Amino acid sequence: MFERYTEKARRVIFFARYEASHYGSPYIEAEHILLGIFRESHEVMKLFPAGSAEKIRMQIDARSPIRPGVSTSVDLPLSNESKRVLTYAAEEAERLSHRHIGTEHLLLGLLREHGCFAAEILRQRGMYLNILRAQLGKPSPAMLPWSSWGSAIHQARTERRGNPQDAVEIHGALWDVDYLRDAVRKCRGHYWTRSNWSAADVAVQRETGKTSFDVSLVDNSQAFNLVKGGWQKEQCAICRWELLESKDQPDRSSGYTNGRDWVCIECHQKFLEGPDYFTSSHSEIT
């Protein structure tokens, strides 16, 4: 599977495995791959403001369930999300006619997995798939130097501030219009009601730590434990904004639900109330 991976890309996967064990995760998730890229590729970190690594890790800490660490001797599998990221990385290398799969392709793979938390982190900091892909493709088949890529990213960020057609601001972060259009389309077919979010009980498989919302599993099998209020956070189906029980943050403790999924207040007001946001004459995308 990793025959075409550069030495750096292989080390990214090694570090991702280490990060997963640090968080006590039963799987290597996409955000662990992102942390692996940060550990291995100093060139990537140069694209972010000073102190971003610590802030990004704090974001991931806040979102990750508190679990005991997993021994590094335990073989952790890739999550389905991470498997798709690696598949996308290989596709991006093929698209660019690159024989190798490097850290740059892994970064593109993360951005291809639109709904993952790692992609959200990157987009919040001005990284977009079409920009990075275009810059990598310019000197094909050789890889674009990171310094040139960084300059292109900073230039693209500046251009986007004056070109709102490509991005929409939600909770202070810019989101790619193509991604939002697809996410909103999936939500508009549902009926949403305003509700306060509260932690949900879950069934946890003892051997693997996997979680299920079907709490009847606890009654029907000794392989599961009931964890009261075990699901402590939810994400907006559109912008991945975290919903949680909070007396101090009403915008996080309340949202809209269709009985299964949740949408934050800002996304509901912007995209689901009234006419289709993307076909109307809205100032942010016209």
C-alpha positions as CSV (number, residue, x, y, z in Angstrom):
1,M,0.0,0.0,0.0
2,F,2.8,2.4,0.9
3,E,5.3,1.4,-1.9
4,R,5.0,4.8,-3.7
5,Y,5.1,6.8,-0.5
6,T,8.1,9.0,0.1
7,E,10.1,8.6,3.3
8,K,8.5,11.7,4.7
9,A,5.0,10.5,3.8
10,R,5.6,7.2,5.5
11,R,6.8,9.0,8.6
12,V,3.6,11.0,8.5
13,I,1.6,7.7,8.9
14,F,3.9,6.6,11.7
15,F,3.4,9.9,13.5
16,A,-0.4,9.6,12.9
17,R,-0.4,6.2,14.5
18,Y,1.5,7.7,17.5
19,E,-1.0,10.6,17.8
20,A,-4.0,8.1,17.7
21,S,-2.4,6.1,20.6
22,H,-1.8,9.4,22.5
23,Y,-5.5,10.2,22.2
24,G,-6.6,6.7,23.1
25,S,-8.4,6.4,19.8
26,P,-9.2,2.9,18.4
27,Y,-8.6,4.2,14.9
28,I,-6.2,6.5,13.1
29,E,-8.4,9.4,12.2
30,A,-7.9,12.2,9.6
31,E,-6.9,14.7,12.3
32,H,-4.2,12.3,13.4
33,I,-2.8,12.4,9.8
34,L,-2.9,16.2,9.9
35,L,-0.9,16.2,13.2
36,G,1.5,13.7,11.6
37,I,2.0,16.1,8.7
38,F,2.8,18.9,11.1
39,R,5.3,16.7,13.0
40,E,7.1,15.7,9.8
41,S,6.8,18.6,7.5
42,H,8.2,21.9,8.8
43,E,7.5,23.4,5.4
44,V,3.7,23.0,6.0
45,M,3.9,24.8,9.4
46,K,5.6,27.7,7.7
47,L,2.4,28.4,5.9
48,F,0.6,29.1,9.1
49,P,1.1,32.0,11.6
50,A,3.4,31.5,14.5
51,G,1.7,29.5,17.3
52,S,-0.8,27.8,15.0
53,A,0.5,24.3,15.8
54,E,-0.4,24.7,19.5
55,K,-3.8,26.2,18.6
56,I,-4.6,23.4,16.2
57,R,-3.7,20.8,18.7
58,M,-6.0,22.6,21.3
59,Q,-8.8,22.4,18.8
60,I,-8.3,18.7,18.3
61,D,-7.9,18.2,22.1
62,A,-11.3,19.9,22.7
63,R,-13.0,17.7,20.2
64,S,-11.4,14.4,21.1
65,P,-13.1,12.2,23.7
66,I,-11.1,11.7,26.9
67,R,-9.7,8.1,26.8
68,P,-6.7,6.4,28.3
69,G,-3.7,6.1,26.0
70,V,-3.2,3.1,23.8
71,S,0.1,1.2,23.8
72,T,2.2,1.9,20.7
73,S,2.6,-1.9,20.4
74,V,-1.1,-2.2,19.6
75,D,-1.9,-2.2,15.8
76,L,-4.4,0.6,15.2
77,P,-6.4,0.5,11.9
78,L,-7.2,3.4,9.7
79,S,-10.7,4.8,10.0
80,N,-12.9,4.7,6.9
81,E,-12.4,8.5,6.7
82,S,-8.6,8.1,6.8
83,K,-8.7,5.3,4.2
84,R,-10.5,7.7,1.9
85,V,-7.9,10.4,2.5
86,L,-5.1,8.0,1.5
87,T,-7.1,7.0,-1.6
88,Y,-7.6,10.6,-2.5
89,A,-3.9,11.3,-2.0
90,A,-3.0,8.5,-4.5
91,E,-5.6,10.0,-6.9
92,E,-4.1,13.4,-6.6
93,A,-0.6,12.1,-7.3
94,E,-2.0,10.4,-10.5
95,R,-3.8,13.6,-11.5
96,L,-0.5,15.4,-11.3
97,S,1.5,12.6,-13.0
98,H,3.6,12.2,-10.0
99,R,5.2,8.8,-9.4
100,H,5.6,9.4,-5.7
101,I,3.0,10.1,-3.0
102,G,4.3,12.7,-0.7
103,T,3.1,14.9,2.2
104,E,1.7,17.4,-0.4
105,H,-0.6,14.7,-1.7
106,L,-1.7,13.7,1.8
107,L,-2.6,17.4,2.4
108,L,-4.7,17.4,-0.8
109,G,-6.3,14.2,0.3
110,L,-7.4,15.7,3.6
111,L,-8.9,18.6,1.8
112,R,-10.8,16.2,-0.5
113,E,-12.5,14.7,2.5
114,H,-14.7,17.8,2.9
115,G,-16.7,16.8,6.0
116,C,-13.7,15.8,8.1
117,F,-12.5,17.9,11.1
118,A,-8.9,18.1,9.6
119,A,-10.2,19.7,6.4
120,E,-12.2,22.2,8.5
121,I,-9.1,23.2,10.3
122,L,-7.2,23.7,7.1
123,R,-10.0,25.7,5.5
124,Q,-10.3,27.9,8.6
125,R,-6.7,28.9,7.9
126,G,-7.2,29.7,4.3
127,M,-6.2,26.4,2.6
128,Y,-8.5,25.4,-0.3
129,L,-8.3,22.3,-2.5
130,N,-8.5,24.1,-5.9
131,I,-5.8,26.6,-5.0
132,L,-3.3,24.0,-3.7
133,R,-4.0,21.6,-6.5
134,A,-3.5,24.3,-9.2
135,Q,-0.2,25.4,-7.7
136,L,1.1,21.8,-7.4
137,G,0.2,21.2,-11.0
138,K,2.1,24.1,-12.5
139,P,5.6,22.5,-12.8
140,S,4.3,19.0,-13.6
141,P,5.7,16.4,-13.3
142,A,8.2,17.8,-10.8
143,M,6.9,18.9,-7.3
144,L,6.5,22.6,-6.7
145,P,9.0,23.9,-4.1
146,W,7.2,24.5,-0.8
147,S,8.5,28.1,-0.7
148,S,6.7,28.8,-4.0
149,W,3.6,27.0,-2.8
150,G,3.5,29.0,0.4
151,S,3.7,32.3,-1.6
152,A,0.9,31.2,-3.8
153,I,-1.3,30.3,-0.9
154,H,-0.7,33.7,0.8
155,Q,-1.5,35.4,-2.5
156,A,-4.7,33.3,-2.9
157,R,-5.8,34.2,0.6
158,T,-5.4,37.9,-0.3
159,E,-7.3,37.5,-3.5
160,R,-10.2,35.7,-1.7
161,R,-10.8,38.6,0.6
162,G,-11.8,40.5,-2.5
163,N,-13.5,37.6,-4.3
164,P,-16.4,36.4,-2.1
165,Q,-17.7,34.2,-5.0
166,D,-15.4,31.5,-3.9
167,A,-16.1,31.4,-0.1
168,V,-18.8,32.1,2.4
169,E,-18.0,33.2,6.0
170,I,-19.6,31.1,8.8
171,H,-18.7,31.7,12.5
172,G,-15.8,33.9,11.4
173,A,-14.2,31.2,9.0
174,L,-14.3,31.1,5.2
175,W,-15.9,28.0,3.7
176,D,-15.6,26.8,0.1
177,V,-18.8,27.5,-1.9
178,D,-18.8,24.1,-3.7
179,Y,-18.6,22.2,-0.4
180,L,-21.3,24.3,1.2
181,R,-23.6,24.0,-1.8
182,D,-23.4,20.2,-1.6
183,A,-23.8,20.1,2.2
184,V,-26.8,22.5,2.2
185,R,-28.5,20.5,-0.6
186,K,-28.5,17.4,1.5
187,C,-30.0,19.3,4.4
188,R,-32.8,21.2,2.6
189,G,-34.8,18.1,2.1
190,H,-35.3,17.7,5.9
191,Y,-37.7,19.3,8.3
192,W,-35.7,21.1,11.1
193,T,-37.0,22.1,14.5
194,R,-35.2,24.3,17.1
195,S,-34.1,22.4,20.2
196,N,-31.5,22.5,23.0
197,W,-28.7,20.0,22.6
198,S,-28.0,17.6,25.4
199,A,-25.6,14.7,25.8
200,A,-26.8,11.4,24.7
201,D,-26.4,7.9,26.2
202,V,-24.4,5.5,24.1
203,A,-23.5,1.8,24.1
204,V,-19.7,1.2,24.0
205,Q,-18.3,-2.2,22.9
206,R,-15.9,-3.3,25.6
207,E,-13.3,-4.9,23.4
208,T,-13.0,-2.2,20.7
209,G,-14.3,0.9,22.3
210,K,-16.6,1.5,19.3
211,T,-19.7,3.6,20.1
212,S,-23.4,2.9,19.1
213,F,-26.5,5.0,19.7
214,D,-28.5,1.8,19.9
215,V,-28.5,1.5,23.7
216,S,-30.6,-1.7,23.5
217,L,-27.3,-3.5,22.7
218,V,-26.5,-3.2,26.4
219,D,-29.6,-5.3,27.2
220,N,-29.0,-7.8,24.5
221,S,-25.3,-8.4,24.8
222,Q,-22.7,-8.5,27.6
223,A,-20.1,-7.1,25.1
224,F,-21.5,-3.6,25.6
225,N,-21.4,-1.0,28.4
226,L,-24.0,1.8,28.8
227,V,-22.3,5.2,29.1
228,K,-24.7,7.8,30.4
229,G,-24.2,11.1,28.6
230,G,-21.3,9.5,26.7
231,W,-21.9,11.5,23.5
232,Q,-21.0,14.9,24.7
233,K,-20.7,16.8,21.5
234,E,-22.4,17.1,18.1
235,Q,-21.4,18.8,14.9
236,C,-23.4,21.0,12.6
237,A,-24.1,18.9,9.4
238,I,-23.0,21.9,7.3
239,C,-20.1,23.8,8.9
240,R,-19.0,21.2,11.6
241,W,-19.6,23.8,14.4
242,E,-19.6,22.0,17.7
243,L,-22.8,21.8,19.7
244,L,-22.6,20.9,23.4
245,E,-24.3,21.5,26.7
246,S,-23.2,25.0,27.9
247,K,-24.9,27.6,30.0
248,D,-22.3,30.2,28.9
249,Q,-22.4,29.6,25.2
250,P,-26.0,29.7,24.0
251,D,-25.0,29.5,20.3
252,R,-23.4,26.1,21.0
253,S,-26.1,24.6,23.3
254,S,-29.0,25.3,20.9
255,G,-29.6,24.4,17.2
256,Y,-31.9,22.7,14.8
257,T,-32.5,19.0,14.4
258,N,-34.3,16.6,12.1
259,G,-34.3,14.0,14.8
260,R,-30.9,12.6,13.8
261,D,-28.7,15.3,12.5
262,W,-28.1,18.9,13.8
263,V,-27.5,22.2,12.2
264,C,-26.2,25.3,14.0
265,I,-28.3,28.4,14.3
266,E,-26.2,30.5,11.9
267,C,-26.3,27.8,9.2
268,H,-30.0,27.4,9.6
269,Q,-30.7,31.1,9.3
270,K,-28.3,31.5,6.4
271,F,-29.0,28.4,4.3
272,L,-32.3,26.8,5.3
273,E,-34.6,29.7,6.0
274,G,-36.1,31.3,3.0
275,P,-35.1,30.7,-0.7
276,D,-32.1,28.7,-1.8
277,Y,-29.0,30.8,-0.7
278,F,-27.0,29.8,-3.7
279,T,-29.5,30.7,-6.4
280,S,-30.6,33.9,-4.8
281,S,-28.9,37.3,-5.2
282,H,-26.9,37.2,-2.0
283,S,-24.2,39.8,-1.5
284,E,-21.7,37.2,-0.3
285,I,-21.7,35.2,-3.5
286,T,-22.6,37.8,-6.2
